[in-house]
Amino acid sequence: MARVTVEDCVDKVPNRFELVLLSAHRARSIANGAHITVEPENDKNPVIALREIAEKTVPPDDMRESLIHSIQKNVEVDEPEPGAAPVLPQERRPILGRDDQSSDNVVDVITEEQLLRGMESMTPTEPSANGGGNGGRLG
């Protein structure tokens, strides 16, 4: 069984406290079913995590991002920049709740007969649409 020490990992992650956080997070990920990138050799998950860090099979930056994401409670949403969308001048801005009657002078009118004819043309003609083609009778 190969032994792994902090000295094997500290050159990859110089801060020992960060090394502990990253390796613990990686060990929990392995326990939750994450793919192992080194031979397990009958080692426990914390040792496997340290070996992965020592052998650089999992990039520390990826583990760092994963750790930060797992700790975050509120996810930041990028708000649009103030100058990203042009602002209409006050006189061209629409007034909510009021339609401009000059632009909408044609009203569509449909009779009940036209509506029924339109609906009849939309009905399916396949037997499967009528419940199997036997006219709704159980047989």
N, C-alpha and C positions, 0 to 999 in steps of 0.2 A: 504494500500500500504506500503510495507516494505521500509524503508529508508536505503540507503547505503552511507557510508562516506569513505573518504580516509583512516581513521584509520582502517576500516575493511579490507582494501586491502594492506596497507603498510607493514603488517607482511608477506604477500605473495610475494610482490615485494617491497623490502626495499627502492629503489631509487624512489623518487616521480616523477622525470622527466621521468624515464623509465616507470613508472606506467601510466603516461599521454600518452606516445607514444603507449604503448601496448593496453591500453583501447581504444584509438582513432582508432588504426588499427583494433581492434576487432569490434568496432562499425561500421566501414566502411565495414568490411566483412559481418556483419549481414545485413547491408543495401543492399549488393550485393547478398544476398540469402543464406548465410552460416547458418548451422543448429544451432538453439538456444538450449543451454543445461540446461537452467533454465526456470521456468514458466514466461512468459512475463509480466503478471499482469498489462497489459495496460501501461507498461513503455516504454520510448523512448530507442533507441539503445545504447546511451552512458551509461545509467543506467543499462541496461541489461548486457553490457560488464563488468561494474564494479561489478555487482552481480556475474557474472560468475567467475571473478577473486577472489572475496571474498569467494565464496563457493568452490573454487578449482575444478570446473567442467571442466575448460579448463586449461591445464598445461601452466604456464608462459613460459617455455622453448620452447614449440611448437609455442606459439604466437610470441616469440622472433625470432625464425627461419623464421616464415612466414613473419614477418615484414622486416627482413634483406633481404629475397628473393625478396620481393616486391620493395625494394628500389634499389637493385643492377641493374646496367646498363650493366656491363660486367661480364659474368659468367666465373669463373676460370676453366681452363681445366687442369686436372692433366697430366703433362708431364711425360713420362717414365723416370725412374732413369737412369743415365748414365751406370751403371753396370747391368741393367736389361736384356739387350740382348747382347750376346757376339759379339764382333767385329771380323770380319775375318781379317787375316793378309793381308797385301797389295798385296802379290803375288797371293792370292786366290780370291781377289775381282773381280767380273765380270767387264768388260769394256763395258760401255754403247754404243750401236750402232754397236757393232761388235759381230757376232756369232762365237762360237767356231766350226770351220768346222770339227774338228776331231770327235766331238760327234754327229753331224748331217750328216751322210753320206747316209741315205736312203731318197729318195724323193718320195712322193706319187704321182702317175700319174693316172688320171682317164680320160676315153674317154667321148665324148659327149653322146654316146649310153649308157654307164654305168650310167651316170648322169640322162638321161631321164628314164631309167628303174627304177632307185632308186626313182625318183620323182613320177612315175606312181604307184609304190607300196605304196606310202604314201597318195594317194588321198582317201578320205572317200567314202564308198560305200552306206551309208545310204541315203534314199530319202530326209530327212530333210536337208541334207547338200547341195542339189541342188536347194534349194528354194521352198520346199514344195512338191516335187515329181511330178509336172505336166510339167516337161520339160521346165520350164521358161515361159510357156504360161499363160496369164492372163485369168481367166475364170469365 
